[in-house]
Amino acid sequence: MSLMKDQGVKIIANSLNLLAETGGEKLFLFLDSVKECRWFMHSPFGKGDDIVVVVPNSLKLAAADLKRPGLSTIRNWAGNQTRFSRIKYALLQGILQGIIAADSKVVCVLGPAGREHLDTITVHDLSLSWSEEFPFDVHSLVRNRAFYTVMAVVDIALDIGALGREGKSIGTSFIVGDEKAVLGNSHQAVFNPFKGYARKERMIGLPEVVESIKELAKLDGAVIIARDGAVEAAGRILDAGGVVTKSLRGLGSRHRTAAGITRVTDAVAVVVSESTGRVTIFEKGRVVSTLEPLISRRMV
């Protein structure tokens, strides 16, 4: 362990030098355990303002574990994602929280998910990186009025993509925002399981609603969610025509119809691929983000 901590010190030190040499604004440091967080706070870097600590959303930390004036913390989804997907999601969260801008320069330091060592350094000039190789149209997405709900839905989609349901792979679609237009461009394939419940009982932030959504994802059709996070319907068939463009070649009908509904409404679609677990986000008829779970760790 001491050898790995020595390696961590060297990696962070070199990353801070790289941050300065490239004119970067922040170093995103991914820590996956309470032990790592405590180590960092007692390390030579625990008092700097250049570092943003990224920890799993599920990590249970005491108040003192990452408590220091000026220290920024991002709670990141910690499921079966590649390092690149973990970075993309953390950068989106950083923009949402106002820690960085959509054109910032950022250095990221991380290791394998769930492991207590650091071994990877990446550099991102976000003014150049929101491209085909780093597919976010972040400027549009973060301005969307449903952005907070979209991020909550992405959390659920990533869980489904990584783990499926009851050991089986699942593909599904979530349509977020502009709910009146979406409902007007779709129809029920089955009885709507959310009909008749009070709005406060259908909010996506409730654990029981999240579990219900994961179970209902096995149904044909999409889950429709309002901008404020209220689930309007499940098992909804989208009537908007599928989009066929160069960027959507190779994608199935679920993806194309999801893209189609975002072309005729102001909604955002979050789609889970049954075959790969990949999560794809659509806005205005095009792909604005992809997040990849680790296939080898999926329950199939």
Stockholm file with secondary structure:
# STOCKHOLM 1.0

chainA/1-300         MSLMKDQGVKIIANSLNLLAETGGEKLFLFLDSVKECRWFMHSPFGKGDDIVVVVPNSLKLAAADLKRPGLSTIRNWAGNQTRFSRIKYALLQGILQGIIAADSKVVCVLGPAGREHLDTITVHDLSLSWSEEFPFDVHSLVRNRAFYTVMAVVDIALDIGALGREGKSIGTSFIVGDEKAVLGNSHQAVFNPFKGYARKERMIGLPEVVESIKELAKLDGAVIIARDGAVEAAGRILDAGGVVTKSLRGLGSRHRTAAGITRVTDAVAVVVSESTGRVTIFEKGRVVSTLEPLISRRMV
#=GR chainA/1-300 SS CHHHHHHHHHHHHHHHHHHHHTTCSEEEEECCSHHHHHHHHTSTTTTCSSEEEEEETTCCCCTTTTCCTTCEEEEECCSSBCHHHHHHHHHHHHHHTTSSCTTCEEEEEECSTTCSCCCEEEEEEHHHHSSTTSCCCHHHHTTSTTHHHHHHHHHHHHHHHHHCBTTBCCCEEEEESCHHHHHHTEEESSCCTTTTSCGGGSBTTSHHHHHHHHHHTTSSSEEEECTTSBEEEEEEEECSCCCCCGGGTTCCHHHHHHHHHHHHSSCEEEEECTTTCCEEEEETTEEEEEECBCGGGSCC
#=GC SS_cons         CHHHHHHHHHHHHHHHHHHHHTTCSEEEEECCSHHHHHHHHTSTTTTCSSEEEEEETTCCCCTTTTCCTTCEEEEECCSSBCHHHHHHHHHHHHHHTTSSCTTCEEEEEECSTTCSCCCEEEEEEHHHHSSTTSCCCHHHHTTSTTHHHHHHHHHHHHHHHHHCBTTBCCCEEEEESCHHHHHHTEEESSCCTTTTSCGGGSBTTSHHHHHHHHHHTTSSSEEEECTTSBEEEEEEEECSCCCCCGGGTTCCHHHHHHHHHHHHSSCEEEEECTTTCCEEEEETTEEEEEECBCGGGSCC
//
